[in-house]
Amino acid sequence: MSQRLQQRIIKSKITFPLMVILALLLWIVGIEWPLTEEISLTGWWGTFNLPAWVVEGGNLLLCSVAAYLMAELNNSYALVGHRSTLHTSFLLLLWVSLPLSCHSLTGNLFLVCLLWSILFLFRCYQVVLPGEVAHLFFFIGISSLIQFPIVVFIPFLYAALLIFKALSIRTFCASLIGLLLPYWLLFVYAFWHGQTELIFAPWQSFRQSFVWDYSTISTSNWLTMGYTALLFLYSGSYVLTNGHRYKIRTRLFLFFLFWWSLFALLLWVLNPSAWSALAATPIIGVSILSGHVFAHSSTRVSNILFLVALVLLIVLSVYGSVWMLW
């Protein structure tokens, strides 16, 4: 019975719309009303005041783009299954369980930039495409302006390009151009306005804000972190033990997402002062891995775990959104 129920939920055409509606309702619950007031966007760039409806409208648009990119990853590379949307559902519900992230304009932009980076990386599989590599590192450069710790993933991305047989002198030069372009634009802006201190502002902001203090982390973040880690342990172990069954390209992509998720979780744990900001990094990989595992496994244990994981995810997302009202 549980097996039939699992397959019905995964293959049903109404599952994804219901998940989207739930995520949208929870997102609305977390909005700070009224929308006519102004919201301050503060960071190393200074402080900008924007109307709340502009900020929340931008958040909704960026979340929609993120959902589209998740679907595009599966449609192009069949990482989860034929036209499966389970991984997108996991991403949306995990994202709304972190209200400080899903209602942050920079947090949503960070999420979209990471997804674009992964998409451009996969397009480079066994093909030397300097333009795609430049786009890949351009979005990583933008991501590093938002959250500087993401630069630790740069060697990891070069290793992936090497394994995908896409690294050459041309693509290496293209990667440097793409990576440095956001900083070059920042340099031009800072020099033009006589604010040269902005050039090193991303690094200085990270260094000054880094605090090794876990007491500031909310219960909602702890629960989401624990759930994401458990989901990674299960889905990651499944992918590693069953990797020999996949086609070479699928296996390499899933292994990349495994190591991406592992490094992202470590970065998440080691940087408690930026948990909400860095949340997108592990959630992307874990959502795809878990979507793949639940779509392809059909044992009694996996079916029970799927139902438990789905119920816990819904409870977690509801709690995370309601927590904003306390």
Sequence and secondary structure as in RCSB ss.txt:
>XXXX:A:sequence
MSQRLQQRIIKSKITFPLMVILALLLWIVGIEWPLTEEISLTGWWGTFNLPAWVVEGGNLLLCSVAAYLMAELNN
SYALVGHRSTLHTSFLLLLWVSLPLSCHSLTGNLFLVCLLWSILFLFRCYQVVLPGEVAHLFFFIGISSLIQFPI
VVFIPFLYAALLIFKALSIRTFCASLIGLLLPYWLLFVYAFWHGQTELIFAPWQSFRQSFVWDYSTISTSNWLTM
GYTALLFLYSGSYVLTNGHRYKIRTRLFLFFLFWWSLFALLLWVLNPSAWSALAATPIIGVSILSGHVFAHSSTR
VSNILFLVALVLLIVLSVYGSVWMLW
>XXXX:A:secstr
 HHHHHHHHHH TTHHHHHHHHHHHHHHHTS S TTSEEEEEETTEEEEEEHHHHHHHHHHHHHHHHHHHHHHHH
HH SSSTT  HHHHHHHHHHHT HHHHT HHHHHHHHHHHHHHHHHHHTTTS  HHHHHHHHHHHHHHHHH GGG
GGGHHHHHHHHHHTT   HHHHHHHHHHHHHHHHHHHHHHHHTT GGGGGHHHHHHHHH    GGGS HHHHHHH
HHHHHHHHHHHHHHHHSGGGS HHHHHHHHHHHHHHHHHHHHHHH GGGHHHHTHHHHHHHHHHHHHHHHH  SH
HHHHHHHHHHHHHHHHHHHHHHHTT 
